[in-house]
Amino acid sequence: MPPPPNTPAGEPPTLRSVPFFASLDEADLKAIESQTKIKRYRKKTIIIEKGDESSSLYLLLDGRAKVYVADDAGKEVVLRELGPGDHFGELALLSGSPRTASVMTLTDCELCLLTGAVFRGFLLDHPEAALRLIRELALQVASLTDMVSDMALLSVYGRVAKVLVESAKDEDGRSITAPLTHQGIADRVGCSREMVSRIIGDLKTGGYVAMEGKRFVLQRKLPERW
C-alpha cells in the first residue's frame, strides 16, 4: 500500500497525513499530538463494536483493519478495509450517537487515539478543517451507496470481479492486489466463502488470475460476465 498523502515514502503516518489536519502549522499540530495516545492491538482484536458509546477518533499508524456490520448469527458484511494513514470514529464523535459499525484488526496494529473532546474543540477552532471533514464523509456516503447498488444490481461474480479489479495496483507492469483471502472477499460481497472459491478457481483455470502468496495477479482483463 502506498504511503498516504503528505507522508514521505518509508515514514509512518502521523496526524499530518490525515487530510483535515494537513494545513495546521507546527505549533497547532504539536498541541494536538500532545493530547493523543498510542495503542497497539493484536490481530483479530475488536477495537470498537457497533453500539459502543463514542469516545475517540482513531488514526491507523501501522497494520490493516476492517470496518464491518454483523447480525446475531455472525454473518457480516465488510464496509471498507483500512490501512496506514486511514482514520475512523469521527462520525459517531460528531453526532454523539453510538458507533454505527464495528472495527477489527486484520493484522497486528498500532493506532493513535484522539479523544472526542479534543477533536470537537479542534473543529471549532479550525472551521476550514471541518469543511474538509464534511467532504471526506460525503465521499464515504457515496462509496457506501455504490456498495448498496452493487449488492442489488451485480451478480456474485460481478461483485467478486469488482473487488479484485479495484484492489489491484500496478507493480512493475503487473496488476496485483493487496493480500486477500477467500473469506475476506466473501465478507465484502455478501456471499459464502465456497462461492468465492468456486469463482476464483474458474478464473485461475481460465488463465485470468494467478496467485502470488495471498495476492492475486490479474493476468488479463476479467470477463464482464461468467
Buried (B, 14 or more C-beta within 10 A) or exposed (E): EEBBEBBEEEEEBBBBBBBBBBBBEEEBBEEBBEBBEEBEBEEEEEBBEBEBEBBBBBBBBBBBBBBBEBEEEEEBBBBBBBBBBBBBBBBBBBEEEEBEBBBBBBBBBBBBBBBBEBBBEBBEEBEEBBEBBEEBEEEBEEEEEEBEEBEEEBEBBBBBBBBBEEBBEEEEEEBBBBBBEBEBBBBBBBBEBEBBBBBBEEBBEEEBBBEEEEBBBBBEEBEEEB
